Amino acid sequence: MKRVLRAFLKSHMYSLQNREETMKWILTNLKVEKQDAAKTVEVLVKIAARNGIASDTAIQNALDPTAKRTRKDLVDYTLLREIHQELGIR
């Protein structure tokens, strides 16, 4: 699991740091118009957590508003934080 999570984090960070490459990937694989790919990358860069850890607000917003659960009930970032430490990410 840790290897998969590390690979995801690296690809996530690459996507945010390399907008042109990300847009090319979207154009090729999602078969959308160039302006839609550009907008997708713009939104991704704007809303994505750079370190891969979603904010409490983002998690709460994704939950059913009637649910009585909190982030602490649903999310465990232990492995991701270990990977951050191994990769020197703050």
C-alpha positions as CSV (number, residue, x, y, z in Angstrom):
1,M,0.0,0.0,0.0
2,K,2.8,2.4,0.9
3,R,4.4,2.0,-2.6
4,V,1.1,2.7,-4.3
5,L,0.6,5.8,-2.1
6,R,4.1,7.0,-2.8
7,A,3.6,6.6,-6.5
8,F,0.3,8.5,-6.3
9,L,1.9,11.3,-4.4
10,K,4.7,11.7,-6.8
11,S,2.3,11.7,-9.8
12,H,0.1,14.2,-8.0
13,M,2.9,16.6,-7.3
14,Y,4.2,16.1,-10.9
15,S,0.8,17.0,-12.3
16,L,0.7,20.2,-10.3
17,Q,4.2,21.3,-11.2
18,N,4.1,20.4,-14.9
19,R,1.0,22.0,-16.2
20,E,1.8,21.5,-19.9
21,E,2.5,17.8,-19.5
22,T,-0.7,17.4,-17.5
23,M,-2.7,19.2,-20.2
24,K,-1.1,16.9,-22.9
25,W,-2.1,13.9,-20.8
26,I,-5.6,15.1,-20.4
27,L,-5.9,15.9,-24.1
28,T,-4.6,12.5,-25.1
29,N,-6.4,10.3,-22.6
30,L,-9.6,12.1,-21.9
31,K,-10.2,13.2,-25.5
32,V,-11.4,16.7,-24.6
33,E,-11.1,20.0,-26.3
34,K,-7.9,22.0,-25.6
35,Q,-9.8,24.8,-23.7
36,D,-11.5,22.2,-21.5
37,A,-8.1,20.6,-20.8
38,A,-6.7,23.9,-19.9
39,K,-9.6,24.7,-17.6
40,T,-9.3,21.3,-16.0
41,V,-5.6,21.9,-15.2
42,E,-6.3,25.4,-13.9
43,V,-8.9,24.1,-11.5
44,L,-6.7,21.2,-10.5
45,V,-3.8,23.5,-9.6
46,K,-6.2,25.9,-7.8
47,I,-7.9,23.3,-5.6
48,A,-5.6,20.4,-5.1
49,A,-3.6,20.1,-1.9
50,R,0.0,20.2,-2.9
51,N,1.0,17.6,-0.3
52,G,-1.9,15.3,-1.1
53,I,-3.5,15.9,2.3
54,A,-7.0,17.3,2.0
55,S,-8.1,20.0,4.4
56,D,-10.6,19.3,7.1
57,T,-13.0,21.6,5.3
58,A,-12.6,19.8,2.0
59,I,-13.4,16.5,3.6
60,Q,-16.3,17.8,5.6
61,N,-17.7,19.4,2.4
62,A,-17.5,16.0,0.6
63,L,-19.5,14.3,3.4
64,D,-23.3,14.0,3.6
65,P,-24.3,17.1,5.6
66,T,-26.6,15.0,7.8
67,A,-23.7,12.6,8.7
68,K,-22.4,12.9,12.2
69,R,-18.9,11.8,11.3
70,T,-15.8,14.0,11.2
71,R,-12.5,13.7,9.4
72,K,-11.0,11.9,12.4
73,D,-13.6,9.2,12.0
74,L,-12.8,8.6,8.3
75,V,-9.3,9.6,7.4
76,D,-5.9,8.4,8.5
77,Y,-2.9,10.1,7.0
78,T,-0.2,8.1,8.9
79,L,1.2,6.4,5.8
80,L,1.1,9.6,3.8
81,R,3.0,11.5,6.5
82,E,5.6,8.7,6.7
83,I,6.1,9.1,2.9
84,H,6.3,12.9,3.3
85,Q,9.1,12.4,5.8
86,E,10.9,9.9,3.5
87,L,10.7,12.2,0.5
88,G,11.5,15.3,2.5
89,I,8.1,16.9,1.9
90,R,6.9,19.4,4.4
